[in-house]
Amino acid sequence: MEFIRSIALFSIAGKPVVVYGGILTLCSFLFTAYISVSNLKGNHRIPFALHPKMAVLSLILACIHGFFALSIYW
């Protein structure tokens, strides 16, 4: 677990990797929601078929982020 903690706390531009993982996860969830909302409003530039794939990616990123965040404390 110490190896995972060292990865989570590795500093990039003064912030730990876990912070960037959280930002990336949030952006992924927001983009997933954007796909759904934009298709409901009639904007089909981004196909709705991408929505479930982005949802899976968002959940995977959230699990990795959560694992890194919990590894700091355990």
C-alpha positions in Angstrom: 0.0 0.0 0.0 3.0 2.3 0.5 3.7 2.2 -3.2 0.2 3.3 -4.1 0.4 6.0 -1.5 3.6 7.3 -3.0 2.0 7.4 -6.4 -1.1 9.2 -5.0 1.1 11.8 -3.3 3.6 12.3 -6.1 3.7 16.1 -6.7 3.2 17.6 -10.2 3.3 21.4 -10.3 2.9 21.5 -6.5 -0.2 19.4 -6.3 -0.5 15.6 -5.6 -1.6 13.2 -8.4 -4.8 12.5 -6.5 -5.9 16.1 -7.0 -5.4 15.9 -10.8 -7.3 12.6 -10.8 -10.2 14.2 -9.1 -10.3 17.1 -11.6 -10.1 14.6 -14.5 -12.9 12.5 -13.0 -15.1 15.5 -12.5 -14.5 16.7 -16.0 -15.4 13.2 -17.3 -18.7 13.1 -15.4 -19.6 16.6 -16.6 -18.8 15.7 -20.2 -20.9 12.5 -19.8 -23.8 14.7 -18.6 -23.2 17.2 -21.5 -23.6 14.4 -24.1 -27.0 13.5 -22.7 -28.3 17.0 -22.3 -27.1 18.2 -25.7 -28.7 15.2 -27.4 -32.0 15.8 -25.6 -31.9 19.4 -26.9 -31.4 18.3 -30.4 -27.7 18.9 -30.8 -26.4 15.6 -32.2 -22.7 16.6 -32.9 -21.6 14.1 -30.3 -23.5 10.8 -30.9 -25.5 9.5 -27.9 -23.8 6.1 -28.4 -20.7 7.7 -26.7 -22.7 8.4 -23.5 -22.6 4.8 -22.0 -18.9 4.5 -22.9 -18.1 7.8 -21.2 -20.2 6.7 -18.2 -18.1 3.6 -17.8 -14.9 5.6 -18.2 -16.1 8.0 -15.6 -16.8 5.3 -13.1 -13.4 3.7 -13.7 -11.7 7.0 -13.1 -13.8 7.6 -9.9 -12.8 4.2 -8.6 -9.1 4.8 -9.3 -9.3 8.3 -7.7 -11.1 6.9 -4.6 -8.5 4.1 -4.3 -5.7 6.7 -4.4 -7.5 9.0 -1.9 -8.1 6.1 0.5 -4.5 4.8 0.2 -3.3 8.1 1.7 -5.1 7.3 5.0 -4.7 3.5 5.2 
